[in-house]
Amino acid sequence: MGVVRLKLLVNVSSSQDLQELVQQLDADRAWLLQQIDGGRWSELRYDLAALERELGQLLTRVSDMDEETKLR
């Protein structure tokens, strides 16, 4: 179901809007990683690191899907 929602998001959003959203989320991901590396929220470090990795993977998939859509 998640992939279907992701495809819908890519189809509904303009490519420019989607790129801006991905850039903002990537900046948020980088900020989170910086905070984790800086020792913040040490009790949640492993969970937050996993969240950061999953967000990075999601953003990569969205970008790839957007590129595939442009090629069609």
Helices and strands as residue ranges (DSSP letters): H 2-12, H 15-37, G 42-44, H 45-71
